[in-house]
Amino acid sequence: MRGLIKRAGNGSRVGQSNRAAHCQSCLPDPNAHLTPFMAAESTAFATLVTSRLDPARMYELFVDDANYADVCRALSPADSSWPLNRLVPFLRRREICQSLAGKDVEALLFDAGIVVAALSTRLGDRSKYFYGDTPSVLDAIVFGQLAVALLVPLTRPRLRTLVAGYPNLMQFVDRIRMEYFREDSEQWTGRMDNEEAVELCRAEAERRAREESSRRAAEQRAREARDGAPPPSSETPEETERKRGNLYFIWASVAVLPHICFCQTRLSSLSSS
């Protein structure tokens, strides 16, 4: 059923709204090593990231025309059938544009710069993660935001320029990548610069467009063959012109016929009188 996941350990179904609570009850608490003060501070920083940094990231990915056309739409799921492969990114972009309506991009980037500076100051150079050598929820949230800004190839990567000014945050992202996503990191990152990656995304988008056009043409030909569409006309231009003239004559006759009938009726009434 929609909105449901697998049964919990006690056999009950877990709804979509209760997934986070269910996961927290089944998995170890990543904030278990935090003191009450650290937990409160972590919540404050997480709120700051999601309310100030995330809007700038979403603007850069979906609202910026160049980034959306060259990268985001090209990275939509390749196995999605038409029109979902066009409709889903469009609906997602429209939703984000509506949520950011009236927001100035410079103001968004200014707020994002303040958040990045605050994160860099809190992280410092003293520890592996924000609260010692054990990752917490805040580390996961910050990594998710900064990794997209640093690793997704964009035509205009303005957030990457902000984050690149703080070496400890760059090292923080690389550290988590190599520790928890080593296989993906070695396969997809570090092998090309941003311009090469953007060109690769553009080439992928063009390839998908060609495949979609070919598929539509094939479906059209198959539909015409199935419906028994008549073959293309082989008549000469003179025959085509003659048929067009006959058609015009028929239209003119139909238009004049009521007037002829009216005149005949009028003449008949005058002669009888």
For each residue, the residues with C-beta under 8 A, 3 or more apart:
1: 4
2:
3: 15 16
4: 1 13 14 15 16
5: 13 14 16 19
6: 14
7: 11 12 13 14
8: 11 12 13 14 22 26
9: 26
10:
11: 7 8
12: 7 8
13: 4 5 7 8
14: 4 5 6 7 8 18 19 22
15: 3 4 18 19
16: 3 4 5 19
17:
18: 14 15 21 22
19: 5 14 15 16 22 23
20: 23 24
21: 18 24 25
22: 8 14 18 19 25 26
23: 19 20 26 27
24: 20 21 27 29
25: 21 22
26: 8 9 22 23
27: 23 24
28: 32
29: 24 32
30: 135 136 137 140
31: 34 39 42 136 137
32: 28 29
33: 131 132 134 136
34: 31 38 39 42 131 136
35: 38 39
36: 39 40
37: 40 41
38: 34 35 41 42 131
39: 31 34 35 36 42 43
40: 36 37 43 44
41: 37 38 44 45
42: 31 34 38 39 45 46 130 131 136 137 138
43: 39 40 46 47
44: 40 41 47 48
45: 41 42 48 49 118 119 122 130 138 142
46: 42 43 49 50 137 138 141
47: 43 44 50 51
48: 44 45 51 52 53 115 118
49: 45 46 52 53 54 115 119 141 142 145
50: 46 47 53 54 141
51: 47 48 54 55
52: 48 49 55 56 111 112 114 115
53: 48 49 50 56 57 111 112 115 116 145
54: 49 50 51 57 58 145
55: 51 52 58 59 100 103 108 111 112
56: 52 53 59 60 108 109 111 112 159
57: 53 54 60 61 112 145 148 149 159
58: 54 55 61 62 63 96 99 100
59: 55 56 62 63 64 96 100 103 105 108
60: 56 57 63 64 67 149 154 156 157 158 159
61: 57 58 64 67 68 71 72 148 152 154
62: 58 59 67 68 72 92 93 96 97
63: 58 59 60 68 93 96 97 100 105
64: 59 60 61 67 68 154 155 156
65: 68 69
66: 69 70 155 156
67: 60 61 62 64 70 71 72 154 155 156
68: 61 62 63 64 65 71 72 73 89 93
69: 65 66 72 73 205
70: 66 67 74 154 155 198 201 202 205
71: 61 67 68 74 75 152 153 154 155 198 201
72: 61 62 67 68 69 75 76 89 93
73: 68 69 76 86 89 205
74: 70 71 201 202 204 205 208
75: 71 72 201 204
76: 72 73 80 85 88 89
77: 80 85
78: 85 208
79:
80: 76 77 84 85 88
81: 84 85
82: 85 86 212 215 216
83: 86 87
84: 80 81 87 88
85: 76 77 78 80 81 82 88 89 208 212
86: 73 82 83 89 90
87: 83 84 90 91
88: 76 80 84 85 91 92
89: 68 72 73 76 85 86 92 93
90: 86 87 93 94
91: 87 88 94 95
92: 62 88 89 95 96
93: 62 63 68 72 89 90 96 97
94: 90 91 97 98
95: 91 92 98 99
96: 58 59 62 63 92 93 99 100
97: 62 63 93 94 100 101
98: 94 95 101
99: 58 95 96
100: 55 58 59 63 96 97 103 108
101: 97 98
102:
103: 55 59 100 107 108
104: 107 108
105: 59 63 108 109
106: 109 110
107: 103 104 110 111
108: 55 56 59 100 103 104 105 111 112
109: 56 105 106 112 113 158 159 162
110: 106 107 113 114
111: 52 53 55 56 107 108 114 115
112: 52 53 55 56 57 108 109 115 116 159 162
113: 109 110 116 117 162
114: 52 110 111 117 118
115: 48 49 52 53 111 112 118 119
116: 53 112 113 119 120 162 163 165 166 169
117: 113 114 120 121 166
118: 45 48 114 115 121 122
119: 45 49 115 116 122 123 142 166 169
120: 116 117 123 124 166 168 169
121: 117 118 124
122: 45 118 119 130
123: 119 120 127 130 168 169 172
124: 120 121 127 168
125: 168
126:
127: 123 124 130 131 132 133
128: 132 133 175
129: 132 133 134 135 136 139 172
130: 42 45 122 123 127 136 138 139 142
131: 33 34 38 42 127 134 136 138
132: 33 127 128 129
133: 127 128 129
134: 33 129 131
135: 30 129 139 140 176
136: 30 31 33 34 42 129 130 131 139 140
137: 30 31 42 46 140 141
138: 42 45 46 130 131 141 142
139: 129 130 135 136 142 143 176
140: 30 135 136 137 143 144
141: 46 49 50 137 138 144 145
142: 45 49 119 130 138 139 145 146 172
143: 139 140 146 147 172 173 176
144: 140 141 147 148
145: 49 53 54 57 141 142 148 149
146: 142 143 149 150 163 169 172 173
147: 143 144 150 151 173 176 177
148: 57 61 144 145 151 152
149: 57 60 145 146 152 157 159 160 162 163
150: 146 147 160 163 164 170 173
151: 147 148 173 189
152: 61 71 148 149
153: 71 157 194 196 197 198 200 201
154: 60 61 64 67 70 71 157 160 194 198
155: 64 66 67 70 71 198
156: 60 64 66 67
157: 60 149 153 154 160 161 194
158: 60 109 161 162
159: 56 57 60 109 112 149 162 163
160: 149 150 154 157 163 164 194
161: 157 158 164 165
162: 109 112 113 116 149 158 159 165
163: 116 146 149 150 159 160 166 169 170
164: 150 160 161 170
165: 116 161 162
166: 116 117 119 120 163 169 170
167: 170 171
168: 120 123 124 125 171 172
169: 116 119 120 123 146 163 166 172 173
170: 150 163 164 166 167 173 174
171: 167 168 174 175
172: 123 129 142 143 146 168 169 175 176
173: 143 146 147 150 151 169 170 176 177
174: 170 171 177 178
175: 128 171 172 178 179
176: 135 139 143 147 172 173 179 180 181
177: 147 173 174 180 181 182 184 185 189
178: 174 175 181 182 185
179: 175 176 182
180: 176 177
181: 176 177 178 184 185
182: 177 178 179 185 186
183: 186 187
184: 177 181 187 188 189
185: 177 178 181 182 188 189 190
186: 182 183 189 190
187: 183 184
188: 184 185 191
189: 151 177 184 185 186
190: 185 186
191: 188
192: 196 197 200
193: 196 197
194: 153 154 157 160 197 198
195: 198 199
196: 153 192 193 199 200
197: 153 192 193 194 200 201
198: 70 71 153 154 155 194 195 201 202
199: 195 196 202 203
200: 153 192 196 197 203 204
201: 70 71 74 75 153 197 198 204 205
202: 70 74 198 199 205 206
203: 199 200 206 207
204: 74 75 200 201 207 208
205: 69 70 73 74 201 202 208 209
206: 202 203 209 210
207: 203 204 210 211
208: 74 78 85 204 205 211 212
209: 205 206 212 213
210: 206 207 213 214
211: 207 208 214 215
212: 82 85 208 209 215 216
213: 209 210 216 217
214: 210 211 217 218
215: 82 211 212 218 219
216: 82 212 213 219 220
217: 213 214 220 221
218: 214 215 221 222
219: 215 216 222 223
220: 216 217 223 224
221: 217 218 224 225
222: 218 219 225 226
223: 219 220 226 227
224: 220 221 227 229
225: 221 222 228 229
226: 222 223
227: 223 224
228: 225
229: 224 225
230:
231:
232:
233:
234:
235: 239 240
236: 239 240
237: 240 241
238: 241 242
239: 235 236 242 243
240: 235 236 237 243 244
241: 237 238 244 245
242: 238 239 245 246
243: 239 240 246 247
244: 240 241 247 248
245: 241 242 248 249
246: 242 243 249 250
247: 243 244 250 251
248: 244 245 251 252
249: 245 246 252 253
250: 246 247 253 254
251: 247 248 254 255
252: 248 249 255 256
253: 249 250 256 257
254: 250 251 257
255: 251 252 258
256: 252 253 259 260
257: 253 254 260 261
258: 255 261 262
259: 256 262 263
260: 256 257 263 264
261: 257 258 264 265
262: 258 259 265 266
263: 259 260 266 267
264: 260 261 267 268
265: 261 262 268 269
266: 262 263 269 270
267: 263 264 270 271
268: 264 265 271 272
269: 265 266 272 273
270: 266 267 273
271: 267 268
272: 268 269
273: 269 270
